[in-house]
Amino acid sequence: MTGMRVYLSGGMEYAEGEGLEWRRELQKWLEADLRHEVFNPNVESNRFFSTHHPNVDFRALKRDNVGLYQTIVRSLVEIDCREIAERTDYVICFWDEGAAKGAGTKGELTMARYFGKPVYLVTSYPLHDLPGWILGCVTKTFGGFEELKRFLANR
């Protein structure tokens, strides 16, 4: 399983710290131990904003200028959809309160399912508490990141 590209899906808008910490930690491991390329939406969003919308308070736009906010979000959706459809080999999703409250994670998992990409879900929630749609998109579930790492390392 070398030379693979992984998309890190999970809450951002409603997640603590926009999900930066878990993605940062997992990205380090995926790159160092598995030599997988990682699409980290936190990193890619920062790159997008610094290039196209520097000095914009993106979260404030939702309240102050919803039209511009929508335009920017459409661009982000396009980037993420193309990444999953065209470049991603598999998706790792961290399902927590932030993912459950937002919509992007649900869309990313749907895209992955449609394009036949495996989705590995990490969650502490009992599976019966997950939306049925999410369960329908998921290939395999894990109770924590260490369990996921063991699985990936043995593939």
BAFI-3210 file (N, C-alpha, C; in Angstrom, 3 decimals, decimal comma, padded with zeros to 6 digits):
// residues 155
n [1|2|3|4|5|6|7|8|9|10|11|12|13|14|15|16|17|18|19|20|21|22|23|24|25|26|27|28|29|30|31|32|33|34|35|36|37|38|39|40|41|42|43|44|45|46|47|48|49|50|51|52|53|54|55|56|57|58|59|60|61|62|63|64|65|66|67|68|69|70|71|72|73|74|75|76|77|78|79|80|81|82|83|84|85|86|87|88|89|90|91|92|93|94|95|96|97|98|99|100|101|102|103|104|105|106|107|108|109|110|111|112|113|114|115|116|117|118|119|120|121|122|123|124|125|126|127|128|129|130|131|132|133|134|135|136|137|138|139|140|141|142|143|144|145|146|147|148|149|150|151|152|153|154|155]
n.u [000,845|001,896|002,740|000,260|-002,572|-004,241|-007,226|-008,111|-010,857|-013,352|-014,886|-014,760|-015,799|-017,464|-015,881|-013,587|-010,871|-010,918|-010,398|-007,714|-005,614|-005,910|-005,679|-003,111|-001,444|-002,079|-001,384|001,411|002,155|001,128|002,642|005,309|005,465|003,970|004,477|002,576|000,886|-000,756|-003,858|-004,718|-007,293|-007,154|-004,586|-004,719|-006,879|-005,822|-003,764|-005,314|-006,765|-004,669|-003,682|-005,918|-007,731|-006,475|-006,200|-008,911|-011,583|-012,853|-014,845|-016,365|-017,528|-019,763|-021,751|-021,542|-021,313|-022,880|-023,127|-020,515|-019,306|-020,629|-019,683|-016,947|-017,091|-018,162|-015,970|-014,183|-015,604|-015,520|-012,744|-012,314|-014,062|-012,978|-010,481|-011,111|-012,472|-010,609|-007,929|-007,582|-006,926|-007,948|-010,076|-009,832|-011,856|-012,709|-015,135|-016,923|-018,489|-018,239|-018,083|-020,570|-022,314|-021,771|-021,755|-019,955|-018,328|-020,155|-020,761|-018,231|-017,799|-019,868|-019,083|-016,716|-017,735|-019,336|-017,400|-016,038|-014,037|-012,308|-013,497|-012,413|-013,483|-013,114|-014,285|-015,749|-018,329|-021,174|-022,024|-024,739|-025,621|-024,771|-025,568|-027,556|-026,883|-024,182|-023,120|-023,677|-021,792|-019,347|-016,459|-014,996|-014,924|-013,408|-012,485|-010,636|-007,671|-005,279|-006,026|-006,857|-004,358|-002,885|-004,308|-003,900|-001,113|-000,701|-001,619]
n.v [-001,193|001,262|004,511|005,666|007,929|009,852|011,228|013,392|013,463|015,168|017,063|020,635|023,346|023,343|022,075|021,577|023,707|023,547|020,933|020,603|019,454|016,557|015,913|016,879|015,248|012,656|012,949|013,261|010,657|009,060|009,978|009,561|006,858|005,240|006,351|007,673|010,046|012,971|014,594|017,245|018,999|021,258|022,348|022,734|024,521|026,748|027,370|027,990|030,257|032,063|032,499|033,304|034,835|036,657|038,083|037,972|037,498|034,659|033,124|035,183|036,264|034,730|035,777|038,516|038,922|037,081|036,329|036,534|034,731|032,332|032,102|031,653|029,261|027,578|027,353|025,991|023,600|022,611|022,176|020,175|018,116|017,482|016,590|014,240|012,718|012,532|012,209|010,933|007,927|006,644|007,393|008,778|009,222|011,195|010,956|012,986|015,292|017,701|016,876|015,648|017,794|019,525|019,751|019,181|016,870|014,795|015,122|014,650|011,934|010,790|011,422|009,914|007,302|007,135|007,260|004,943|004,802|003,556|004,080|004,799|004,912|006,607|006,624|007,335|006,980|004,828|002,579|002,401|004,936|006,544|008,382|006,682|007,115|007,747|005,338|003,818|004,739|004,030|001,941|000,510|000,527|002,044|002,132|003,927|005,918|004,463|001,827|002,046|002,720|000,349|-001,383|-000,155|-000,286|-002,993|-003,615]
n.w [000,000|-000,825|-002,169|-002,227|-002,059|000,279|001,610|004,179|005,964|007,842|010,502|010,228|010,144|012,440|014,236|016,950|016,887|014,143|013,438|013,201|014,800|015,008|012,306|011,699|013,319|012,340|009,660|009,801|010,630|008,495|006,327|007,176|008,115|006,314|003,904|002,372|000,334|001,442|001,481|003,155|004,336|006,041|005,592|002,820|002,609|003,940|002,141|-000,145|000,790|001,373|-001,159|-002,781|-001,260|000,667|003,930|004,521|006,686|006,862|008,285|009,420|007,172|006,576|008,092|007,509|004,714|002,913|000,245|-000,917|000,773|000,021|-002,618|-002,166|-000,675|-002,623|-004,322|-002,637|-002,267|-004,873|-005,192|-003,233|-004,116|-006,642|-005,817|-004,337|-006,303|-008,444|-007,575|-005,115|-003,320|-001,098|001,744|004,944|007,671|010,431|012,696|014,669|016,995|015,570|012,884|012,671|012,981|010,868|007,203|005,165|005,548|005,222|002,527|001,393|002,028|000,610|-002,026|-002,131|-001,872|-004,184|-006,179|-005,706|-003,724|-000,924|002,387|005,522|008,683|011,705|014,910|018,112|018,632|019,145|016,558|015,883|016,435|014,407|011,409|008,986|006,309|006,411|007,391|005,163|003,383|004,374|004,463|006,396|009,959|012,845|016,272|017,207|016,488|016,740|016,293|013,616|012,450|012,889|011,225|008,673|008,472|008,201|005,712]
ca.u [000,000|002,749|002,401|-001,170|-002,957|-005,354|-007,953|-008,492|-012,192|-013,869|-015,413|-013,920|-016,567|-017,978|-014,955|-012,601|-009,654|-011,162|-009,885|-006,301|-004,698|-005,945|-005,153|-001,664|-000,837|-002,248|-000,602|002,816|002,301|000,882|003,770|006,558|005,436|003,413|004,909|001,398|000,628|-001,935|-004,612|-005,181|-008,092|-006,688|-003,441|-005,166|-007,700|-004,903|-003,107|-006,331|-007,056|-003,510|-003,528|-007,076|-008,483|-005,681|-006,759|-010,363|-012,060|-013,802|-015,991|-017,196|-018,259|-021,042|-022,670|-021,417|-021,424|-023,183|-022,890|-019,093|-019,073|-021,077|-018,753|-015,724|-017,397|-018,290|-014,606|-013,646|-016,310|-014,964|-011,393|-012,430|-014,690|-011,990|-009,449|-011,616|-012,811|-009,531|-006,579|-007,573|-007,053|-008,833|-010,453|-009,934|-012,804|-012,874|-016,525|-017,169|-019,580|-018,022|-018,464|-022,010|-023,050|-021,527|-022,250|-018,875|-017,899|-021,169|-020,561|-016,963|-017,980|-020,734|-018,225|-015,816|-018,540|-019,749|-016,238|-015,460|-012,861|-012,547|-013,650|-012,101|-014,091|-012,688|-015,287|-016,030|-019,781|-021,711|-022,412|-026,175|-025,881|-024,353|-026,599|-027,534|-026,186|-022,744|-022,829|-023,721|-020,597|-018,135|-015,913|-014,592|-014,921|-012,381|-012,789|-009,603|-006,629|-004,280|-006,612|-006,731|-002,938|-002,521|-004,947|-003,213|000,272|-000,710|-002,159]
ca.v [000,000|002,440|005,384|005,973|009,285|009,789|012,463|013,403|014,034|015,348|018,391|021,830|024,533|023,218|021,254|022,260|024,030|023,141|019,576|020,720|018,595|015,144|015,814|017,088|014,039|011,531|013,227|012,922|009,210|008,536|010,331|008,972|005,402|004,567|007,057|008,061|011,473|013,335|015,813|017,732|020,186|022,425|022,889|023,186|025,725|027,859|027,704|028,628|031,600|032,955|032,800|033,924|035,740|037,030|039,099|037,850|036,707|033,771|032,775|036,383|036,497|034,025|036,726|039,867|038,976|035,689|036,091|036,249|033,487|031,234|032,003|031,028|027,879|026,824|027,057|024,957|022,358|022,158|021,647|018,924|017,100|017,056|015,816|012,900|012,013|012,367|011,974|010,206|006,470|006,271|008,479|008,545|010,183|011,240|011,338|013,485|016,268|018,665|016,241|015,402|019,058|020,142|019,065|018,830|015,490|013,939|015,227|013,996|010,487|010,446|011,450|008,763|006,110|007,174|006,988|003,655|004,954|003,063|005,074|004,250|005,828|006,540|007,278|006,737|006,782|003,513|002,628|002,639|006,368|007,246|008,424|005,562|007,521|007,630|003,913|003,335|005,208|003,586|000,622|-000,144|001,458|001,855|002,827|004,925|006,069|003,394|000,670|002,367|002,642|-001,071|-001,898|000,371|-000,771|-004,402|-003,778]
ca.w [000,000|-000,929|-003,278|-002,151|-001,680|001,228|001,931|005,598|006,070|009,190|010,760|010,267|010,524|013,805|015,017|017,786|016,148|012,755|013,221|012,833|015,560|014,615|010,942|011,743|013,880|011,431|008,451|010,098|010,632|007,147|005,459|007,672|008,259|005,142|002,685|001,612|000,148|002,230|001,228|004,450|004,044|006,796|004,871|001,495|002,804|004,222|000,872|-000,973|001,289|001,230|-002,581|-003,411|-000,378|001,850|004,830|004,626|007,825|006,185|009,133|009,578|005,922|006,614|008,718|006,968|003,260|002,609|-001,181|-001,093|001,509|-000,831|-003,743|-001,663|-000,324|-003,878|-004,779|-001,756|-002,591|-006,152|-004,925|-002,487|-004,968|-007,646|-005,111|-004,037|-007,540|-009,419|-007,061|-003,846|-003,340|-000,001|002,653|006,388|008,245|011,877|012,947|016,019|017,005|014,491|011,617|012,699|012,869|009,573|006,006|004,249|005,744|004,604|001,089|001,032|002,093|-000,513|-003,215|-002,079|-002,144|-005,587|-007,019|-005,342|-002,863|000,433|003,461|006,834|009,643|013,102|015,756|019,415|018,704|018,771|015,148|015,744|016,577|013,192|010,369|008,064|005,093|006,678|007,436|003,796|002,660|005,059|004,139|007,648|011,086|013,881|017,516|017,507|015,475|016,850|015,609|012,176|012,071|012,818|010,009|007,491|008,457|007,821|004,344]
c.u [000,887|002,344|000,942|-001,377|-004,243|-005,921|-008,395|-009,789|-012,615|-014,311|-014,354|-014,723|-017,026|-017,064|-014,011|-011,316|-009,713|-010,580|-008,408|-005,422|-004,725|-005,393|-003,629|-000,950|-000,915|-001,441|000,867|003,040|002,145|002,064|005,048|006,537|004,941|003,878|003,728|001,355|-000,676|-002,543|-005,237|-005,966|-007,700|-005,564|-003,886|-006,040|-006,826|-004,201|-004,069|-006,575|-005,871|-003,298|-004,675|-007,810|-007,667|-006,397|-008,284|-010,680|-013,204|-015,033|-016,916|-018,020|-019,630|-022,134|-022,707|-021,617|-021,654|-022,948|-021,435|-018,726|-019,449|-020,135|-017,477|-015,979|-017,551|-016,918|-013,988|-014,294|-015,748|-013,585|-011,488|-013,036|-013,713|-010,902|-009,921|-011,842|-011,588|-008,187|-006,492|-007,719|-007,969|-009,030|-010,405|-010,834|-012,807|-014,262|-016,690|-018,306|-019,458|-018,421|-019,975|-022,805|-022,906|-022,067|-021,129|-018,450|-018,873|-021,013|-019,303|-017,115|-018,879|-019,936|-017,319|-016,570|-018,900|-018,595|-015,470|-014,194|-013,185|-012,597|-013,439|-012,517|-013,576|-013,719|-015,388|-017,533|-020,156|-022,244|-023,903|-026,547|-025,450|-025,512|-026,447|-026,779|-024,678|-022,349|-022,813|-022,502|-019,307|-017,748|-015,601|-014,556|-013,883|-012,760|-011,775|-008,532|-005,570|-004,758|-006,542|-005,302|-002,488|-003,082|-004,179|-001,785|000,348|-001,262|-001,057]
c.v [001,252|003,249|005,781|007,434|009,197|011,177|012,362|014,179|014,122|016,787|019,473|022,997|024,492|022,409|022,120|022,455|023,640|021,765|019,531|019,677|017,141|014,969|015,953|015,827|012,862|011,731|012,878|011,423|008,625|008,796|009,606|007,445|004,672|005,170|007,388|009,578|011,786|014,623|016,180|019,015|021,433|023,118|023,482|024,432|026,936|028,318|028,470|030,070|032,537|033,359|033,657|034,960|036,100|038,117|039,085|037,003|035,839|033,480|033,976|036,672|035,840|034,928|038,047|039,990|037,552|035,361|035,745|034,942|032,278|031,021|031,287|029,554|027,032|026,444|025,944|023,601|021,770|021,526|020,277|017,804|016,581|016,192|014,386|012,110|011,635|011,932|011,095|008,707|005,966|007,472|007,965|009,632|010,048|011,795|011,694|014,498|017,271|018,117|016,056|016,674|019,696|019,316|018,563|017,386|014,533|013,951|014,512|012,471|009,995|010,418|010,220|007,481|006,033|006,797|005,728|003,726|004,390|004,211|004,362|005,276|005,552|007,300|006,571|006,524|005,325|003,607|002,895|004,121|007,174|007,304|007,237|005,876|007,360|006,154|003,313|003,720|004,577|002,157|-000,161|000,906|001,037|002,682|003,891|004,919|004,972|002,131|000,854|002,217|001,188|-001,690|-001,439|-000,156|-002,219|-004,659|-003,756]
c.w [000,000|-002,149|-003,325|-001,758|-000,864|001,470|003,384|005,779|007,528|009,367|010,719|010,820|011,978|014,714|015,846|016,976|014,687|012,424|012,885|013,518|015,111|013,214|010,936|012,229|012,913|010,147|008,659|010,012|009,225|006,219|005,891|007,635|007,012|003,819|001,774|001,479|000,856|001,704|002,559|004,184|004,842|006,043|003,541|001,592|003,088|002,958|-000,044|-000,519|001,129|-000,231|-003,118|-002,561|000,864|002,651|004,900|005,856|007,315|007,037|009,349|008,323|005,925|007,181|007,953|005,454|002,757|001,132|-001,459|-000,392|000,642|-002,012|-003,323|-001,338|-001,584|-004,422|-003,943|-002,031|-003,883|-005,963|-004,259|-003,340|-006,016|-007,003|-004,872|-005,332|-008,364|-008,837|-005,821|-004,057|-002,234|000,915|004,078|006,936|009,760|012,146|014,419|015,933|015,867|013,140|011,554|012,475|011,491|008,423|005,107|004,351|005,074|003,083|000,628|001,028|000,962|-001,814|-003,257|-002,426|-003,621|-006,515|-006,594|-004,506|-001,485|001,438|004,788|007,880|011,050|013,925|017,099|019,589|018,458|017,333|014,958|015,927|015,352|012,209|009,420|006,783|005,248|006,706|006,032|002,972|003,174|004,658|005,407|008,744|012,119|015,095|017,892|016,430|015,552|016,148|014,084|011,694|011,949|011,531|008,764|007,374|007,984|006,423|003,323]
res [m|t|g|m|r|v|y|l|s|g|g|m|e|y|a|e|g|e|g|l|e|w|r|r|e|l|q|k|w|l|e|a|d|l|r|h|e|v|f|n|p|n|v|e|s|n|r|f|f|s|t|h|h|p|n|v|d|f|r|a|l|k|r|d|n|v|g|l|y|q|t|i|v|r|s|l|v|e|i|d|c|r|e|i|a|e|r|t|d|y|v|i|c|f|w|d|e|g|a|a|k|g|a|g|t|k|g|e|l|t|m|a|r|y|f|g|k|p|v|y|l|v|t|s|y|p|l|h|d|l|p|g|w|i|l|g|c|v|t|k|t|f|g|g|f|e|e|l|k|r|f|l|a|n|r]
***
